[in-house]
Amino acid sequence: MGFDLVLVRVLGNARRTLQVMAEPSDRSRLMRVEDCAEISHALSAVLDVADPIQGAYSLEVTSPGIDRPLVRPQDYERFAGEEAKLETDLPIDGRRRFTGVVRGLEGDNVRLETAGQELQIPFQTIRKARLVLTDALLKRHAEQALAGDEVD
């Protein structure tokens, strides 16, 4: 359909929501409300037939947003230079939560500069990660949107 899948998750207990995050494959395009509706209609038809989730749930299709989650190894290359928060399953140097500047990948490790040093965090140990909403990130996003350039 011309979109890349970013993340799929089920939220809530009593009132469940199937959240699907997607973004245009063409990075020069912004995600529009109409795109979310188009994906939602296509997914609804498939989900009604396949019925993979027992019980009632709501389908929510969203864009990842500016402070997007980092879920794929390539996200750490794409957003090198941006500030991010990461949480790991296992402690690294006695810590599980980190905030720093993403410096890309080295093998299977995410390079994160924090407190003046560069850490290598094994990708498979990252429980969750997302970009930090900073003034610089907002400014870059706004400039790219106005210029029609690549928007991340």
C-alpha positions as CSV (number, residue, x, y, z in Angstrom):
1,M,0.0,0.0,0.0
2,G,3.0,2.3,0.0
3,F,3.6,2.3,3.8
4,D,6.1,0.8,6.1
5,L,5.0,-0.9,9.3
6,V,6.7,0.6,12.3
7,L,5.0,-1.1,15.3
8,V,2.0,-3.2,16.2
9,R,0.8,-3.6,19.8
10,V,-2.2,-4.5,21.8
11,L,-3.0,-1.9,24.6
12,G,-5.3,-2.2,27.6
13,N,-7.0,-5.1,29.3
14,A,-10.7,-4.6,29.7
15,R,-11.0,-2.3,26.7
16,R,-8.3,-3.4,24.3
17,T,-6.9,-1.5,21.3
18,L,-4.9,-2.9,18.5
19,Q,-2.5,-0.1,17.6
20,V,-0.8,-0.1,14.3
21,M,1.9,2.5,13.5
22,A,2.8,3.1,9.9
23,E,4.7,5.7,7.9
24,P,4.9,6.3,4.1
25,S,7.6,4.3,2.3
26,D,8.3,7.5,0.4
27,R,10.1,9.5,3.2
28,S,9.4,12.8,1.4
29,R,5.7,12.4,2.2
30,L,4.0,13.2,5.4
31,M,1.5,10.8,6.9
32,R,-2.0,12.2,6.5
33,V,-5.2,11.4,8.3
34,E,-6.5,10.0,5.0
35,D,-3.6,7.6,5.0
36,C,-4.5,6.3,8.4
37,A,-8.1,5.8,7.3
38,E,-7.0,4.0,4.2
39,I,-4.8,1.6,6.2
40,S,-7.6,1.1,8.8
41,H,-10.2,0.1,6.2
42,A,-7.8,-2.3,4.5
43,L,-6.7,-3.9,7.8
44,S,-10.3,-4.1,9.1
45,A,-11.3,-6.3,6.2
46,V,-8.4,-8.6,6.8
47,L,-8.8,-8.7,10.6
48,D,-12.6,-9.4,10.3
49,V,-11.8,-12.6,8.2
50,A,-8.7,-13.7,10.1
51,D,-10.0,-12.8,13.6
52,P,-6.6,-13.0,15.3
53,I,-7.6,-11.4,18.5
54,Q,-10.3,-12.9,20.7
55,G,-13.0,-10.6,22.1
56,A,-13.8,-7.0,21.3
57,Y,-11.1,-4.5,20.5
58,S,-10.7,-1.2,18.7
59,L,-8.3,-0.7,15.8
60,E,-6.2,2.4,15.9
61,V,-3.9,3.4,13.0
62,T,-1.4,6.1,13.7
63,S,1.8,7.7,12.5
64,P,4.9,7.2,14.7
65,G,4.9,11.0,15.4
66,I,7.9,13.3,15.9
67,D,9.1,11.6,19.1
68,R,8.7,8.2,17.5
69,P,9.7,4.9,18.9
70,L,12.9,3.3,17.7
71,V,12.1,-0.3,17.0
72,R,14.2,-1.5,14.1
73,P,18.0,-1.6,13.8
74,Q,17.9,0.8,10.8
75,D,16.1,3.4,13.0
76,Y,19.3,3.9,14.9
77,E,21.2,4.7,11.7
78,R,18.3,6.9,10.3
79,F,18.1,9.0,13.5
80,A,21.8,9.2,14.3
81,G,22.5,12.6,15.8
82,E,19.1,12.8,17.6
83,E,18.6,12.5,21.3
84,A,16.8,9.3,22.5
85,K,15.7,7.5,25.7
86,L,16.3,3.8,25.9
87,E,15.4,1.2,28.4
88,T,17.0,-2.2,28.5
89,D,15.9,-5.6,29.8
90,L,19.3,-6.2,31.5
91,P,21.4,-3.7,33.3
92,I,24.4,-2.3,31.5
93,D,27.0,-0.7,33.8
94,G,24.4,-1.0,36.6
95,R,21.7,0.9,34.7
96,R,18.7,0.1,32.6
97,R,17.6,3.6,31.5
98,F,19.7,5.8,29.3
99,T,19.3,9.2,27.6
100,G,21.8,10.3,25.0
101,V,22.6,11.1,21.4
102,V,22.2,8.2,19.0
103,R,25.5,7.6,17.1
104,G,24.3,4.7,14.9
105,L,25.0,1.0,14.9
106,E,28.2,-1.0,15.3
107,G,27.4,-4.6,14.4
108,D,24.5,-5.6,16.6
109,N,25.1,-2.8,19.1
110,V,23.4,0.6,19.3
111,R,25.9,3.4,19.9
112,L,24.7,6.0,22.3
113,E,26.7,9.0,23.6
114,T,25.7,9.9,27.1
115,A,27.5,11.9,29.8
116,G,30.5,12.4,27.5
117,Q,31.1,8.7,26.8
118,E,29.9,6.3,24.1
119,L,28.0,3.2,25.2
120,Q,27.5,0.2,23.1
121,I,24.1,-1.3,23.9
122,P,23.1,-4.7,22.4
123,F,20.1,-4.1,20.2
124,Q,18.4,-7.3,21.4
125,T,18.4,-6.0,25.0
126,I,16.5,-2.8,24.3
127,R,13.0,-3.1,25.7
128,K,11.8,0.3,24.4
129,A,13.3,3.4,22.9
130,R,12.1,6.6,21.5
131,L,13.3,10.0,20.3
132,V,13.2,12.8,22.8
133,L,11.1,15.7,21.8
134,T,13.6,18.6,21.7
135,D,13.5,22.1,20.2
136,A,16.1,21.0,17.7
137,L,14.0,18.0,16.6
138,L,10.9,20.1,16.3
139,K,12.8,22.7,14.3
140,R,14.3,20.2,11.9
141,H,10.9,18.5,11.4
142,A,9.2,21.8,10.7
143,E,11.9,23.0,8.3
144,Q,11.7,19.7,6.3
145,A,7.9,19.8,6.2
146,L,7.9,23.4,4.9
147,A,10.6,22.6,2.3
148,G,9.0,19.4,1.2
149,D,12.2,17.5,2.0
150,E,12.6,14.2,3.6
151,V,10.5,14.1,6.8
152,D,11.4,11.6,9.5
